[in-house]
Amino acid sequence: MEAPAPSPYDPSRCTRTITIAAAILTIALVGTGLSLTLPLLSLRMEAGGMSGGFIGFNTAVGGLATVIGAPFVPGLARRFGVRPILLFAVALGAIVLVSFHFVPDFRAWFVLRFLFGVSLTILFVLSEYWINAAAPPERRGLVMGIYATVLSLGFAAGPAILAAVGTQGLAPFAAGALVYLLAVAPVAAAGAETPAIEDETTKGVFGFLRAAPAATLAGFIYGAVETGAFGLLPVYGRKLGFDEQAAAALITVVALGNVVFQIPIGLIADRVDRRLVLLVCALVGTGGALLLPALEDSPGALHAVLFVWGGIVAGLYTVGLAMLGARYTGAELATANATFVILYSLGMIAGPPAIGLGMDAFDPHGFAYALAAMFGFYCLVAGVRAAKSA
């Protein structure tokens, strides 16, 4: 296993626990607000007569904001402080959410979506930096596993809130803004314990892709797989003969696996070379995807495989972040986290079209074959890196 990087941020055990909990709660609340907002905006635009292409391009602007904005986040945090920038991002996100309701011209929503994407980018980059910096080296995998689990629960809570408040009027936007603003509390409670970025790094954002390809590319592959699978798995289910409700339920099965497996994977990553853990996650991703076509007539077995598959491949995100935290500190860690978030966003942009083209080319099982190809590519990367560390 890679040697832990010495960190200038070394709080007491009690303080460390409190600040980690504050960081995880912050991003969980943000995740809840985000998962409430994404379907809400799409439904509002669809009800307003916008085409699927218009809605898709508007949604993609959020990823563009991440790619453009993430490289600047570490420098801003170093200059103004992590805590003030986090509070600014929370305020910006809440204001933009409410603004969607009061701006009737959907073309202006491209600007609002970009600003909302900037807010999210800041919050994810700095919260993940905060968690990684505060995590004890010997428990970093566990901490990142808890983070991924709580974030998944936050994502699940958003649609439930939307179902309760409805999609009409100001109420859903106000609910999203309120959840977002609740993130002020843990940031404020952490106070001076929020880790500072005092040094600088000469390494550019994509310099980390060359220096740590296994860790950073894990973000790209998982972004592509997660977004593509969640968007197109119901379509694949329909091709296998499931009705609409049963096809949509396949996403729930994958999401439940994500929640259940992250802490165990994090614990394993604290005891085993994390490069090997990433390789195993990718191998399971490849094998599980190739197994799907053989299970089209066995719904129970298909659910079981998707549950395990979804949980284990999500370890790419958990373990990739833990690897960066073990290797870097300070400004380098913040920039490495920015690289990870950028690559995850690029994966979100590239994944659905690639999987969709696979489905068109190899009907009906192109979905599974495209996923297997993505994981197979990552197996090569992770395998080479694991061999070099042996």
N, C-alpha and C positions, 0 to 999 in steps of 0.2 A: 504493500500500500504506500501511496505517496506520503512523504513526510509532511506533517502539518506546518504551515507557514507561521512564523512568529507574528503575533498581533499586538500592536500598541494598545488596542482596546481590550482591557482585561478587568471587567467589573467583578465584584464579589459574586458568590454563587446565588445568593438571594436576589441581588440586583439583576444579575444576568437572567434569572428566570422571569422576573417581572418585565424586563425590557423585551425579551423574546416574545412573551405573551402579548405585550402591547403591539409589537410589530405584526404578529400573526393576526391579531384581532383587527388591526387597521386594514390589512389587505383582504381579509375575509369580508369585511363590510363593503369594501370597494368592489369585490367580486359579486356580492349580492346586488349592489346597485347596477353593475354592468350587465349581469344576466337578466335583470328586470328590463333594462333599457333596450337591449338589442332586439328582442322580439317586438317590443312596443313601437319602436321607430319603424320597423318593417311593416307592421300592421297598419300604422297610421298612413304611411306612404301608399300602401296597397289600397286602403280605403279611399285615398285621395286620387286614385286613378293612375298612379305611377306604374310604369312597366317593371317587369322583373329585372331587366338590364339596368334601369335607373336605380332601383333599390340595391342591386348588387354593387354597382359602382360607388354608391353613397356609402355602403358598408365598408368597402375596400379603402376608403379615405382614412379610416381609423388606422389601418396597417401602414399606410403611407406616412401618417403623422409619427408613428413609432420609428420608422426607418429614418426619417428626417430629424426627428427631435432627440432620440435616445443618445446620440454621440455628445450632445451638449449638456446632458443632465449631470454627469460627474463634475464638470467644471463649474456649473451653477451652484451645485451643492457645496463645493469647496469654497467658493467665494461668499455665499450667503448663509451657509449652514444647512445641514440635512433637514433639521426640524422646520425652519421657516419655509423651505422649498416644499416640503410635504404639506404644510398647512396651506400654502398658496395653491397647490394642485387640488386639494380637497375643495377649497373655495371656488376655484375655477370650474371644476367639474359640476358642482352643485348649481352654480349660476347658469352654466350652459344647459344643463338638464331642464331647468325651468324655462329657459329661453326657447327651447324647441316648441313649447306650447304657444308662445306668443308670437312666433314667426310663421306666418301662413304660407310663405313662398318656399316650396320645397327645394328650389335651387339654392337658397341661402343655407339650407341644411348641410350643404357640403362644407361650408365654412364652420358651422357649428360642430359638425362631426369631426373636423380636423382639430378644433380646439379641445373637444372632448377626448380625442385620441392623445393629444399632448398631455392632458391631465392624467390619463391612465398610464401613459408611458413613464411619467415622473414617479407616479405612485408605485408602479411595479418595480422599476429599476432600483429606487431607493429603499423600498420596503424589503426587497430580496437582499440588497446589500446589507441593510440593517440586521436582518435575521442571520445572514451568513457571518457577519462580523461578530455578532454576539454569541453565536453558537460555540460551545466548548468543542475543541478539535476532536475529542474522543467520542462525542455524541452528535457530531454534525449531521450524519445521515439520519439519525432519529429525529432531530429537530426539523430537517427539511421534509421528512416524511409526515410529521405532524402538520407542518405548514401546508403541504399539498392536500392532506386530508381535510383540514379546516377550510381551505380555499374551495375544494370540491363541494363541501357542504354549503358554503356561501353561494356558489353558482346554482345549487339546487334550490336555495331559498328564494332567489329572485323571481322565477316563474310562479312560485306559490303565492308570493305577495301580489304579483300582477293579476293572478286569477282572483284574488280577494278584492282588489280595488277596481278591477276592470281596466279597459283600455281607452275609455272615453274621458274627455274633459281634462282638467288640470290635475286631478287626483293622482294618476299614475306617475306623472312627472314629479309632482311634489313628494310622493312616496320615495321615488328614487333619489331625489335630492336630499331628503331627510336621512335616508340610510347612509348616503355618502357623507353627510355632515357629522353623523355619529362617529366617523373615523377621526374627528378632531379630538375626541376624548382620550383615546389611548396615546395619540401623539403628544398631547398636552401632558398627560399623566407621566409619560416617560421623561419629560423635562430634559435636563442636561445629560441624561444617560443615552440619548440618541447619539450614535457614533458619528464623530466628525470626520471629514476628509481634509487632512491638513497637508498632504504631500501632493505631488504631481506625477504624472506618468508620461513618458515620451512615446509610449507604444500606442498606436492608433487603434481604433475600435476593431478593425479587421486584422490587426496584428495578432489579436488573441485567437482568431480563427486558425492562423498558422501555428501559433504556439501551443494551443490546446484544442486540436480538432475534434477529439472524441467527446469532450465535454460540451463544446459550443455547438457542434453539429447535432448533438442530441436534442437541442432545442429546436433546430430546423426540422428534423425528422418528426419529432413529436407534434410540432405545430401543424405540419402537413397532414399527418395521420389523424390527429384529433379532429381538426376542422373538416377534413375530407370524410372521415368516418361518420361524424355526427351529422354532416349534411347529406351524405349519400347512402348511409346504411339503410334507412327506411326504403329508399328506392331499390336497393339490392334485395331487401326483404320482399318487396312486391314482386320482383322478378322471380323469386324463389316460390311464389305462390301464397305468401301471407296476405291477409287482409290489411287494410290501412292501420287499424289499431294495433294489431300484432306486429306489423313492420315497425311502427313507431316505438313500440315497447322494447325493441332490440337496443335502442339507444340507452334506455334505462338500465338494462342489464350491464352494458359496458361501463356506464357511470358508476354503478354500484361496485363493480370490480375495482374501479379507480379508487373509491373511498376505502375499501377494505384492505387493499394490498400495500398502500404507501408506507405505513409505519413498519410492517415487517421487512419491506425492501430496504428502508432506511437503516434498520437494525443490522441487516446483513451487510450493508455497505460500510458500516463501522467496523466490521470484522474481516472483510475480504477486500482485496484490491478492487477499487471501484471501476477500473477499466474492465475487469472481468465481469462485474455485475452488469455494466452497460452492454457488454457482448452477449451475455445470457438473455437480457431483456430483448435485444435485437433478434437473437435466434428464436426465441419464443414468438416474437412478432412475425418472423418469416414463416415458421412452421405452422403457427395458428392460422395465418392468412391462407396458406396453401391447403389447410385442412377444411376450410369452410365449404368449398364446393361439394365435398363428400358427405356433408351433413344436411343437405337441403331437404331430405326426407325424414330427418330426425330432429324435430324442434327442441326436444329436451337436451339432446347432446349439443345442438347448436348454441343454446342458451348457456350451457355450462362452459363451452369453449370460449364464447365471447366474454363471459364473466372473468375467467382466468386471464385470457388474452388482454382484455382491456385494462385489468389491474396491473399486470406485469409490464406491459409496454409503457404505461404511464410512469414507470420507474426511470425512464430516460430523462424526464424533466427533473425528478427528485434527485437522482444521483448525479446528473450533469451539473446542477447547481452546487451540490455538496463538493464535487471535485474542484470547482472554481474557488470555493471558500477555503478548501484545504491548501490551495496553491498560492493564492494571492491575498493581499491585505490592502487597506487604505484605498488610494486612488486607483490602483491597479484592479482591486476587487470590484470597485464601483464601475469601472470601465468594462471589465470582464462581464459583469452582470448586464450592462447595457448591450454588449455584443450578443449575449444569450437572448435577450428580449428581442433584439433586431432580427436575429436568425429565426426565432420562434414566429415572429410576424411575417417574415418572408415565407416561411413554411405554410402559414395560414393562407397566404396569397397563392402560392404555387400548388398546394396539395389538392384542393377541390378540382381545378381544371385537369390536372394530371390523372386523377382517379376517374373523373368523368370521361376523359378520352379513352382510358382503359376499358371502361364499361361499354363505350361505343364500339371499340375494336374487337372485344372478346365477350360478346353477349352470350350467356347472362353472367358469367363469372369474372368479368374483367375487373370488378371491384376488388376481389380477393387477389388477383394476379398483380394489380397495380400496387396494392399494399405490400405484397411480398417482395416486389422489386425494390420499393423504397427501403424496406428493412434489410434486404440483401445487400444493397449498396452500403448501408451503415455497418453491417456486419464486417465488411472488408475494412472499413476505417477503424472500427473498434478492435478488430482482430489484430491489425498491424500494430496499433498502439499498445495493446496488451502484450504482444510478443516482444516489443521493444523494452517493456518494463520488466520482463521476466529475467 
